[in-house]
Amino acid sequence: MAESLKNTAMSGTSTLLSVGQPGLAGNNNVTSTGADTLGTTHAQSHSTCLLHHDTRPEIDADVIVIGAGISGLAAAKELVQRGNKVIVLEARDRIGGRIDSRAIGPQDAAEGYARVDMGASFVHGKYDNPIYDLAQDLNIKVHYTSPEGEMRILDADGQMDEHTANRLGFNVSYTFFDASRSYAQNNDPSPGESLASYVFAADSPLFDGLNQNEIASAIQRDQQPSNLRWKAKTLGRSFSGWTGADLEDVALRWWGFERDTMGPDGMVTSGRYHEVVDHLADLVTSHANYDGQIRLGEKVERIHWDSDRELVDVTVTELRNNASSPSTSRTYTASKVICTLPLGVLQRRPPAFVPQLPPRKRRAIRALGYGLLSKIAVRYDKAWWRDSDKTTSYFILPLQEKITETMPPCSPELQRKLKPQGLMVQNFINIDGTAQLVMFLGADYGQAMEQADQNECVQWAHTLFKRYLSPTISSTDIPEPIGAIASSWSTDPFSFNSYTYIPSKPDSKDGLPVTPLDIAEFAVPIWSGALGFAGEHTHPDRYASVHGAYESGIREGKRAAIALDMHRKGEE
Ligand SMILES: Cc1cc2nc3c(=O)[nH]c(=O)nc-3n(C[C@H](O)[C@H](O)[C@H](O)COP(=O)(O)OP(=O)(O)OC[C@H]3O[C@@H](n4cnc5c(N)ncnc54)[C@H](O)[C@@H]3O)c2cc1C
C-alpha cells in the first residue's frame, strides 16, 4: 500500500480523472504512457520484464484486460507495476463499472456537484479489507454510525411502539446475519433448502419474543397479534436487497460459509467511491515508468485464442456517442487476456469465445445466480424527515390492507406477483451530512422499479417518504426534491443486474446443486493460461463485493505476470 501511494504521488494528472466528473464522460478516451524511462526503485525491481517485452510486431500488449471496473483496474495496476504492457478495454464511456458515483441535483457554487453512489456505497468490514485500507490512504472518509438508533422501523403512519420496533429490528438482523449462518453450519441443510426456509420457519428467531410483545401491543392498538408476525416477515423480505435475490432463491447450505472481512460495515462519503477506481486508473495510465492504457467505448465482441501463435486476439466494436457515425471494429493482440466481464454479461450477452469455453466454465456461468439491487436516490435542500439526526436506516413496512402502496409503480399483473416487503431507506444526513434519502430495492422489487418510468418511481418514493417519514409535519411543508436518480442495473447491457449469489435450485442442465466451487471454477485460467477471469463472481470467499472484486484482480494480475516472467526466462 505504501508503495502504491508513493507511485501516486509521483504520477502526473491522468485524463481519466475527469471521466468520473459529471458531464465530462470521455468517448473512446485513449490514455497511454511511454515506458522509456527506468529509474524509480519500483521500476528497477521489474526492469528485466520491461527489457524483455515480446517484440513481435502483431502484439499490442503483454496483457489485455477486459473491463475497467475495480477488478480490471486492480489487475492492470498489478501488471504494469510488474513491468508489463497492458491495455484495458472498457465498453462504457466511464471507468468503475458497478462503482458508479454520480452528480445529483443542482450544482452548488461553493461545493460543486452533490453526489451519490448508485452502485457500491458500503465498505464491508474494516479489517482485512483492502478497500478500507485504500480509502484510508486516499483520505476518503468511511462513516460508522453507533448501533443505537441506527435502524428505525416504521409501519403505517409510524405508529409502531418503540419496544416492538426494537424487538423486530434485533430479530431480523440476528436471524439474517447470525442465526441462519450458524444453523447452516451446524445442521448441514440439504442443497435444495433455501434461506427463506429457515428465516421464515414458524420457530425462526425472527419471531422471537413477539408473542408477549405482540399481544400487549396488539391489544393496545386493537389489532390481531398475527399482524406482527406478518410484519416481521415483510421486514425479513427487505433483506433481498442484501442477497440481490428472493430469500426463497438463495441456498441455505452455503449461507455464511465464506471467510470474509472482519469488523463493522461503513459507508463511503456520498459519491466518493469513484476516487478509489480513479486512483487505480491513475496508477495504470499516468506513471512515467508504467505502460498502461485504458480505452473507453470499446465493447469486446470476440476473444480468440490462436494456440499456434500462442496469442489471443480480442475484437472490439468502438461505440460512438454519436449515433449517426457508424461503429467500427478493430482487433488487439496480446499474450494473455484477463476477462472481468460481469456474470450477468457472461450469462446474457457474452462475447464469442473461440474456442468455446470448457463445460465447467459454461456450467458455472449458467448455474450461478446473479441478483439485483436497485436504488432510488432523492435529494432535498434540507433534511425534513423525522429523527434525521438519530437514524441511519428507516425500514418502511407495508400495510396489510394497502400492500400496493409500498410496491413500485408497475402493472397490476406484476404487482400481483410481488410479495409484500419492507423498504430500506438510508438517511445520509446522519451518515455524512448530505440531505438525501436513498431507497434500496432488492430482487423483484428492483426489477419492477427499473421497468417503470423513472420519474414515476421518483414521485412514488417521494410520496412514501412524505407519508412514512414525516407524520408530524403537514405535507404542504415538505419540500419537493431538488434532484433524483433511479438506477437501471437490470437493463444495463454492461452489467445486467448487480451481483452473484449461490442459488438454492440446481443447475438447469445437469440437475446438480450449485456450490461455491462454481465460483472457484472462475479462478482457474484456461487456454494454457492465456485466458484468466477476475471479478466479484470469481472470489469464493468475497463474491458480491468491491473488496472481493479487487482481490480477484490482484490475483489474476499477479498470475499473468508470473506466467509471463516464467515464459521470458524460458521456465515453462
Ligand atoms: C447497486 C449496487 C450496490 C452495491 N453495493 C455494494 C456495496 O455497498 N459494497 C460492496 O462491497 N459491493 C457492492 N456492490 C457490488 C460491487 O459493486 C461489485 O461487486 C464490484 O464493483 C464488481 O466489480 P467488477 O470489477 O467485478 O465488475 P464491474 O464493476 O461490473 O466491471 C466490469 C466492467 O466490464 C465492462 N464491460 C461489460 N461488458 C463489456 C464488454 N462487452 N466489453 C468491454 N467491457 C465490458 C463494464 O462496463 C464494467 O466496467 C454493489 C453493486 C451494485 C450494482
The ligand as a Tripos MOL2 file, in Angstrom:
@<TRIPOS>MOLECULE
LIG
   53    58     1     0     0
SMALL
NO_CHARGES

@<TRIPOS>ATOM
      1 C1        -26.4730   -1.2070   -6.7040 C.3       1 LIG1
      2 C2        -25.2350   -1.9150   -6.2060 C.ar      1 LIG1
      3 C3        -24.8400   -1.7330   -4.9000 C.ar      1 LIG1
      4 C4        -23.6940   -2.3760   -4.4310 C.ar      1 LIG1
      5 N1        -23.3000   -2.1330   -3.1480 N.ar      1 LIG1
      6 C5        -22.1110   -2.6190   -2.7310 C.ar      1 LIG1
      7 C6        -21.5650   -2.1650   -1.5090 C.ar      1 LIG1
      8 O1        -22.1520   -1.2960   -0.8460 O.2       1 LIG1
      9 N2        -20.3760   -2.6850   -1.1050 N.ar      1 LIG1
     10 C7        -19.7010   -3.6230   -1.8420 C.ar      1 LIG1
     11 O2        -18.6310   -4.0810   -1.4090 O.2       1 LIG1
     12 N3        -20.1910   -4.0440   -3.0390 N.ar      1 LIG1
     13 C8        -21.3580   -3.5350   -3.5090 C.ar      1 LIG1
     14 N4        -21.8310   -3.8780   -4.7400 N.ar      1 LIG1
     15 C9        -21.0800   -4.8690   -5.5310 C.3       1 LIG1
     16 C10       -19.8410   -4.2400   -6.1660 C.3       1 LIG1
     17 O3        -20.1770   -3.0120   -6.7290 O.3       1 LIG1
     18 C11       -19.3030   -5.1780   -7.2310 C.3       1 LIG1
     19 O4        -19.0930   -6.4580   -6.6740 O.3       1 LIG1
     20 C12       -17.9880   -4.7110   -7.8310 C.3       1 LIG1
     21 O5        -17.9600   -3.3340   -8.0910 O.3       1 LIG1
     22 C13       -17.7560   -5.5070   -9.1180 C.3       1 LIG1
     23 O6        -16.5420   -5.1390   -9.7240 O.3       1 LIG1
     24 P1        -16.0630   -5.9520  -11.0030 P.3       1 LIG1
     25 O7        -14.7940   -5.3640  -11.4220 O.co2     1 LIG1
     26 O8        -16.1300   -7.4040  -10.7170 O.co2     1 LIG1
     27 O9        -17.1940   -5.7070  -12.1100 O.3       1 LIG1
     28 P2        -17.6620   -4.3700  -12.8120 P.3       1 LIG1
     29 O10       -17.5000   -3.2150  -11.9050 O.co2     1 LIG1
     30 O11       -19.0290   -4.6220  -13.3140 O.co2     1 LIG1
     31 O12       -16.6370   -4.2080  -14.0070 O.3       1 LIG1
     32 C14       -16.7750   -4.8960  -15.2350 C.3       1 LIG1
     33 C15       -16.5470   -3.9060  -16.3670 C.3       1 LIG1
     34 O13       -16.7060   -4.5920  -17.6080 O.3       1 LIG1
     35 C16       -17.3020   -3.6770  -18.5100 C.3       1 LIG1
     36 N5        -17.9120   -4.4020  -19.6220 N.ar      1 LIG1
     37 C17       -19.0750   -5.0930  -19.6540 C.ar      1 LIG1
     38 N6        -19.2770   -5.6470  -20.8580 N.ar      1 LIG1
     39 C18       -18.2150   -5.2950  -21.6290 C.ar      1 LIG1
     40 C19       -17.8090   -5.5950  -22.9750 C.ar      1 LIG1
     41 N7        -18.5530   -6.3690  -23.7760 N.pl3     1 LIG1
     42 N8        -16.6410   -5.0770  -23.4170 N.ar      1 LIG1
     43 C20       -15.8450   -4.3190  -22.6290 C.ar      1 LIG1
     44 N9        -16.1760   -4.0170  -21.3520 N.ar      1 LIG1
     45 C21       -17.3370   -4.5140  -20.8550 C.ar      1 LIG1
     46 C22       -18.3110   -2.9500  -17.6600 C.3       1 LIG1
     47 O14       -18.7210   -1.7470  -18.2530 O.3       1 LIG1
     48 C23       -17.5360   -2.7630  -16.3610 C.3       1 LIG1
     49 O15       -16.8620   -1.5340  -16.3340 O.3       1 LIG1
     50 C24       -22.9530   -3.2360   -5.2710 C.ar      1 LIG1
     51 C25       -23.3480   -3.4080   -6.6030 C.ar      1 LIG1
     52 C26       -24.4730   -2.7420   -7.0760 C.ar      1 LIG1
     53 C27       -24.8640   -2.8860   -8.5210 C.3       1 LIG1
@<TRIPOS>BOND
     1     1     2 1
     2     2     3 ar
     3     2    52 ar
     4     3     4 ar
     5     4     5 ar
     6     4    50 ar
     7     5     6 ar
     8     6     7 ar
     9     6    13 1
    10     7     8 2
    11     7     9 ar
    12     9    10 ar
    13    10    11 2
    14    10    12 ar
    15    12    13 ar
    16    13    14 ar
    17    14    15 1
    18    14    50 ar
    19    15    16 1
    20    16    17 1
    21    16    18 1
    22    18    19 1
    23    18    20 1
    24    20    21 1
    25    20    22 1
    26    22    23 1
    27    23    24 1
    28    24    25 2
    29    24    26 1
    30    24    27 1
    31    27    28 1
    32    28    29 2
    33    28    30 1
    34    28    31 1
    35    31    32 1
    36    32    33 1
    37    33    34 1
    38    33    48 1
    39    34    35 1
    40    35    36 1
    41    35    46 1
    42    36    37 ar
    43    36    45 ar
    44    37    38 ar
    45    38    39 ar
    46    39    40 ar
    47    39    45 ar
    48    40    41 1
    49    40    42 ar
    50    42    43 ar
    51    43    44 ar
    52    44    45 ar
    53    46    47 1
    54    46    48 1
    55    48    49 1
    56    50    51 ar
    57    51    52 ar
    58    52    53 1
@<TRIPOS>SUBSTRUCTURE
     1 LIG1         1 GROUP 0 **** ****
